């Protein structure tokens, strides 16, 4: 395949691509996104970070599964390659935004945790009751 064909409008906007050999690979990738989202949900992270990651991966996985189904069934326009490009671009934009947000949120969270530990250090210790 020539890379100049990839960004050709006829190739991207073809209403129903005839290739079906990639459906299994797409299915594996999008199911892996959903499994990754479920694993994140049960991880021990900060609640805000965990929820944002979970919904990004879950949404990407579900939209991808809808695309794979449409491609398998040969639904016109919903199985177009541009739809896959939009899903991937949306997933990458969401992950970029999440990374930037986490780069700002984690230091704030660590500073707050450090201040709380410093405050707790000067409080009197509770006495053990016998």
Phi, psi and omega in degrees: 000138179269134183292341177289337178285333185299318182263015175284137184295328177295324180288316183288320187262013176299128191294326180217096180297140183276341182292129176236004182287343180268353183300320180295319179294318177298319179298316180297316182296314185284329173291323177297323176298319180292318178297319178298321177296319180292321177296322178295322181299327181262008179278168180256084178232180173296141185299319181295315180295316182298316181294318180295316178296317182302312184288329177293311181291322179294316179297316178298319180294318181291316177298322177295320178294324175296319178297316180297319178297315180296323180290320179295320181278348179075032180291127182292146177068326177280338178259014179291153182294333180295330178295317177298320178297320179293319179297313181293319179296319177296319178295316179293321178295319179295318179292325176294315178299318179297319180296317178295317179297317180293326178296334177268325187283318185297315177298323177297317180296318179294321178296319179295319179294319178296318179295322179294319178295321179295321178293317182293335181296328184265357177280150179291146179284144178286141179277141178280135178265142181264000000 
